[in-house]
Amino acid sequence: MRPFFIYLGGVFIEKAIYKDIKDWFPIKSIKENTIYLKNGKSINLFKVEPINFKLKSDAEQIAILEAYKHFLNLCNFNMQIIIQTDNIDLEKHFFKIEDFKKENLELSDMAEDYKKLIKNIAKERESISRKFYIATQNTSKNVKDKIISGLSNLGNNAYECSKKEIITILKRYFKKNSRS
């Protein structure tokens, strides 16, 4: 059986499959918006709600890329960009469309056309949801402000993840990467 590794806090950690999680997982605690590691370091996690880059004109895309390059040049600290992807289950959405059709009979043809459009788009490409995060070590107020203001200047909304969000993200990570 191959070992499984995770990358957290700047080091690779081998996940010993049959040991207790406390033996290999480097997190000591999570308080407020901060993950405290066993080695004394801390990590802050920021959620980034991105803009739809593809909907921008060519000139806007170039300006955004230049602004992003400027933002990265100002970041004189370690950070890691994390992207979580999920396949979208469209069944719930289709049930809502069916309910809408029942309540709005005069719009049922339009709702059916919308449903067909979604199915065609889903056939052409996978329907994927993406969530973006930035992780930083030992984050001062200055660094937090630089991340949040820098990303908002790019048109993104960014904020520090709460303890509840951090736990949810970690659970999702380990659920996707767990082995039975």
N, C-alpha and C positions, 0 to 999 in steps of 0.2 A: 504494500500500500504506500503510495507516494505521500510525503508530508504536505500539508496545506499551510501556506504562509499568508499572513495579513501584514499590511504596512500601516503603522500607526505611530505617530510621534517621531517620525524620522528614522525608524528602524524596522527591519523585517522581523516578525515574530513567528516562530513555527507553532502552528496550532496542533498541539498534541491531542489527537482525536479521542483518546480514552481517559484523559486527565480532567480534573475539575477546571472549569473555566477560570477560576480565581488564580490558578497556578500559572497560566500563560497570558492572560489578558492584562494589559498594562494600566488599565484605568483604576485609580484609587477611589475616586468619587466624582459625582457631577453635582455642582452647586450653582444655582441661578443659571447663568449663561456660559459657564466654564466647565471644561473637562479637566480634572486634575489627574495626572499620571503618577505611577508609583516612583518614577525617577525624579520627581519634584517639578517637572515641567507642567505647563498648562496649555490647553488648546481652546480657542474660541472658534465657533462655527457660525458663518453668516449665510443666510439664504438669499439667493439672487433671483428675482423675478425678471426674466429677460424681456427684451423687446423682440418683435418679429422682424428680424434682419432681412428676410427675403421679401417683405412687403415694402421695403425702403427703395427709393430710386438709387441709381448708380452713384450719383453725387453724394447722397446721404450715406450710403454704405461706405464710401471712401472716407468721409468725415468721421464716421463712427469708428472705423479701423484706425485712423490717425489718433483719435481721442483715446482709444483703448491702448494704443502703443504708448502714448503719453502717460496714461494711468499706470501701466506696468513699469515704466521707467521711474516713476515716483515711489514705487513699492520697494523700499530698501530693507525688506524683511522677508523671512521665509513664509511661503504660503503654498497651499495645494488646492487646486480646483477639482471638485468632485462632481461628477454627473451621474445621477441615478436615472435609469430608464425603466419603464414598465410598458408592457403591451396594454392597450386600452380595451376593456371589455365594453363593446357597444350595445350589448343586450339591454342593459338598464336604460340606455338612451333611447333605444327603439321602443321599449315599453312606455316611456314618457311620451314619445311621439304618438303611439296608439291611444293613450289616454287623452292627449290633446285633440286627436281626431274625433274622439267620441264626444268631447265637450264642445267642439267647434266644427260642426258638420259643414258649414260653409267654407271652411279652410282645409277640409280633409284632402282634397286633390293636391293642394300646395304642400301639405305635410307629407303626403306619399311621395311626391317628387323630391322633397328634401331627404327623405329616407333612402330613396334610390341613389341620390347624389352621394350620400355618405357611404353607401355600400360600394359604389364605383371607386371612390377615393381609397377606401380600405383595400380593395382588390389590387389597385395599382401599386400601393406601398403599404408597409406595415403601419398600423395606427399605434404610435408610440407617444407616451407622455415622458417629458424630461424635466428633472428637477436639478437645479444648479446650486452648489454650495462652495464657499471658500473657507478653508481651515487655516488658521494661523497659530503660531506658538507664542506663549507669553505676551499676550496682546495688551499694550498700553492704550489709554484713552485716545492718544494721538493716532495710533495705528487704526483703531476702530473708526475714528472719524474720517481718516484718509480713505479707508475702504468704502464706507457708506457714502461719503460725498463724491468720491471718485466714480463710483458706479452710478450714482444718481446723475452725474454730469453726462454720462453716456446714455441716459434715458432709462436705465434699469432702476428697479426698486430693490433695495438691499436692507436687510436688518439682521440683528443678532438673533440666533436661534435660542429659544427658551429651553429650559431643562427638559420639558415634556417633548419638544421637537427633537432634541438631541437623542433622547432615549428611543423615540420612534425611528429615527434614521439608523441608529445602531442595530435595533431589532431587525429592520428591513435588510440591512447589510448581512447580518449573520443568518437570516432566514434564506437569503439567496445563495449564500456561500456555504451553507451547512451540508454535511454529508451524512447519509443515514448508515 
